[in-house]
Amino acid sequence: MNSKTVGAGSSRRGLRGAVLGTTMVAALLTATACQPSGGDDKAAASPTAAPSGSASAGGSTSESTEPSGDSGTGSSSTTGAGSGDSGETGGGNGTAYADCEVTGLNTAVELQDGSGETPRHFLLTVTNSTRTPCVLNDAPQVRLKAGNDAPIVDTLGEPDTEPVVVEGGGKAYAGLYVFGNDEGGEAEYDQSDRFTATLVAGEGTELGGTLIFDLPDGLDTVSVDDAARVNGWAGTEGLAMRPIIQL
């Protein structure tokens, strides 16, 4: 009886092993069938890359539709520059300041020759007595004798076309040479007891009033002739006198 029981158990164990073996083979086949091939891996990966590509495309679209900031700024800058130009005066002197008026300028004359020498070289100085900068143009129209009928002194070379801005309380200068005759003896020469200087407007077509320069102390009159020359307005004494002192 015991032997039959053992035999039956062996048969059952053999059948169970066969069933388990069959089940494992089926599971392996199923796993193999579900495993994606290499090509399928790439296809499966592409959907993952697609959102990234879509975000990039969206960025490009945003950039192309965004208004350009540079062109707007450029227009504003150009407009600003144009409004600056509109600050020029009606005289057209090329600056934001008005031409100097004779009522706002004080005058002085300084002799540049040493004691005992013939007075020939003078430094004309104007001081802006106002607080506002003003402009002097070209060279002043200097006369060595009284009256508007007196001849105008020739300029020494071409006057500087750049306007001279005289700050409030500041100074500007012009060099003046009045006499070139070296003959002595009893010769008679024209005499002058003052100089006058008529200002030139920005466009050079109008005049802006006349300044009077009294002679320095110790000089009642000076000899003058047609060798006289004037150097245009300058911002320093050196620039005004350097070419004049060589005459």
C-alpha positions in Angstrom: 0.0 0.0 0.0 2.9 2.2 0.9 4.5 1.5 -2.4 1.4 2.6 -4.4 1.3 5.8 -2.4 4.9 6.5 -3.3 4.3 5.8 -7.0 1.3 8.0 -7.1 3.2 10.9 -5.5 6.0 10.5 -8.0 3.6 10.7 -10.8 2.0 13.8 -9.4 5.5 15.4 -8.9 6.5 14.6 -12.4 3.3 16.1 -13.8 3.7 19.2 -11.7 7.3 19.6 -13.0 6.1 19.3 -16.6 3.4 21.9 -16.0 5.9 24.3 -14.4 8.4 23.8 -17.2 5.7 24.6 -19.8 4.6 27.7 -17.8 8.2 29.0 -17.7 8.7 28.5 -21.4 5.5 30.3 -22.1 6.5 33.2 -19.9 9.9 33.5 -21.6 8.2 33.5 -25.0 5.8 36.2 -23.9 8.6 38.4 -22.5 10.6 38.0 -25.7 7.6 39.0 -27.8 7.0 42.1 -25.7 10.7 43.3 -25.8 11.0 46.2 -28.4 13.6 45.9 -31.1 16.4 48.6 -31.6 14.4 50.4 -34.2 11.4 50.5 -32.0 13.6 52.1 -29.2 14.4 55.1 -31.5 10.8 55.4 -32.5 9.8 55.4 -28.9 12.5 58.0 -28.1 11.4 60.5 -30.8 8.1 61.5 -29.0 10.3 62.5 -26.0 12.4 64.9 -28.3 9.3 66.4 -29.9 8.3 68.6 -26.9 11.8 70.1 -26.8 11.6 70.9 -30.5 8.2 72.4 -30.1 9.4 74.6 -27.3 12.3 75.8 -29.5 9.9 76.6 -32.3 7.7 78.5 -30.0 10.7 80.6 -28.9 11.6 81.5 -32.5 8.0 82.5 -33.1 8.1 84.7 -30.1 11.3 86.4 -31.1 10.1 87.0 -34.7 6.9 88.6 -33.6 8.4 90.7 -30.8 8.8 94.4 -31.8 12.4 95.6 -32.3 13.5 97.8 -29.4 16.5 99.2 -31.3 14.5 100.9 -34.0 12.3 102.6 -31.4 15.3 103.8 -29.5 17.0 105.1 -32.6 14.0 107.2 -33.6 13.9 108.7 -30.1 17.7 109.5 -30.2 17.4 111.1 -33.7 14.5 113.2 -32.5 16.4 114.3 -29.5 19.3 115.4 -31.6 17.0 117.4 -33.8 15.5 119.2 -30.9 19.0 120.2 -29.8 19.7 121.8 -33.1 16.5 123.8 -32.7 18.1 125.5 -29.8 20.3 127.6 -32.1 19.7 131.3 -32.1 18.1 133.2 -34.9 21.5 134.7 -35.7 22.7 131.2 -36.8 26.0 131.3 -34.8 25.9 127.5 -34.5 25.6 127.4 -30.7 22.8 127.3 -28.1 23.7 130.8 -27.0 22.8 134.2 -28.3 25.3 136.7 -29.7 26.9 139.0 -27.2 25.3 142.4 -26.8 27.4 145.5 -26.3 25.4 146.4 -23.2 26.6 143.2 -21.5 30.3 143.7 -22.3 33.0 145.7 -20.5 36.1 146.7 -22.4 39.8 147.2 -21.7 43.0 147.9 -23.7 46.5 146.8 -22.7 49.7 148.1 -24.5 52.0 145.2 -25.4 55.1 147.3 -26.2 57.8 148.1 -23.8 58.6 151.6 -22.3 60.3 153.8 -24.9 59.0 151.8 -27.9 56.5 153.1 -30.4 53.0 152.0 -29.4 52.0 149.5 -32.0 50.6 146.3 -30.4 47.5 146.3 -28.3 45.4 143.6 -26.6 41.7 144.3 -26.7 39.7 142.6 -23.9 36.0 142.2 -23.4 34.4 140.8 -20.2 30.9 139.3 -20.2 29.3 141.2 -17.3 26.2 138.9 -17.3 25.7 135.5 -15.9 24.7 134.0 -19.2 27.2 132.8 -21.8 27.2 134.7 -25.1 28.9 134.4 -28.5 31.4 136.5 -30.4 31.7 135.8 -34.1 34.6 136.2 -36.6 36.7 139.3 -36.1 35.4 142.7 -34.8 35.2 145.5 -37.3 37.8 147.8 -35.8 38.2 151.5 -36.6 41.1 153.5 -35.3 39.5 156.9 -35.8 36.2 158.3 -34.7 33.1 158.0 -36.9 31.5 155.3 -39.0 33.2 156.8 -42.0 36.7 155.8 -40.7 38.2 152.8 -42.6 37.9 149.4 -41.1 41.1 147.7 -40.1 42.0 144.7 -42.2 42.0 141.3 -40.5 45.3 139.4 -40.2 44.6 136.5 -42.5 41.3 134.7 -42.5 39.3 135.2 -39.2 38.5 132.0 -37.3 35.0 130.9 -38.4 34.4 129.1 -35.1 32.3 131.3 -32.7 33.9 132.1 -29.3 31.6 131.4 -26.4 32.2 133.8 -23.5 31.1 132.4 -20.2 29.3 134.6 -17.7 32.0 136.7 -16.1 34.5 135.3 -18.7 36.7 137.1 -21.1 37.6 137.1 -24.8 40.5 138.8 -26.6 41.5 140.4 -30.0 45.0 141.5 -30.9 45.5 144.8 -32.7 48.4 146.3 -34.6 48.0 150.0 -35.3 51.2 151.5 -36.8 53.8 150.2 -39.3 55.7 153.3 -40.4 59.3 153.4 -39.1 60.2 156.8 -40.6 61.1 159.5 -38.0 61.7 163.1 -38.2 59.0 165.7 -38.7 56.6 163.5 -40.6 53.0 163.8 -39.7 50.9 160.7 -39.0 47.2 160.2 -38.3 46.5 160.1 -34.6 43.8 158.2 -32.6 42.7 158.6 -29.0 40.5 155.5 -29.0 39.6 152.4 -30.9 36.1 151.2 -31.7 35.0 147.6 -32.5 31.6 146.7 -34.1 30.4 143.2 -33.4 29.4 140.9 -36.2 26.2 138.8 -36.0 26.2 135.1 -36.3 25.4 134.9 -40.1 28.0 137.7 -40.8 25.4 139.8 -42.6 24.4 142.0 -39.7 26.1 144.1 -37.1 25.5 143.9 -33.4 26.5 147.2 -31.9 29.8 149.0 -31.4 32.2 148.9 -28.4 34.6 151.7 -27.4 38.1 151.0 -26.2 39.8 153.9 -24.5 43.6 154.0 -24.6 45.6 152.8 -21.6 46.6 155.3 -19.0 49.6 157.4 -20.1 48.6 157.5 -23.7 46.6 160.4 -25.0 46.9 159.5 -28.7 48.8 156.9 -30.8 50.0 157.1 -34.4 48.0 154.9 -36.8 48.4 154.0 -40.5 47.1 151.6 -43.1 49.5 148.9 -41.9 47.1 148.3 -39.1 45.7 144.7 -38.6 43.4 143.0 -36.2 43.3 139.3 -35.2 39.8 137.9 -34.6 38.3 137.0 -31.3 40.1 134.3 -29.3 39.5 132.6 -25.9 43.1 133.3 -24.6 45.5 136.2 -24.7 48.2 134.1 -26.4 46.0 133.1 -29.3 44.9 136.7 -29.8 48.4 138.3 -29.6 50.8 135.6 -31.0 50.4 136.5 -34.7 50.1 140.2 -34.0 53.2 140.6 -32.0 55.2 139.2 -34.9 54.3 142.3 -37.0 
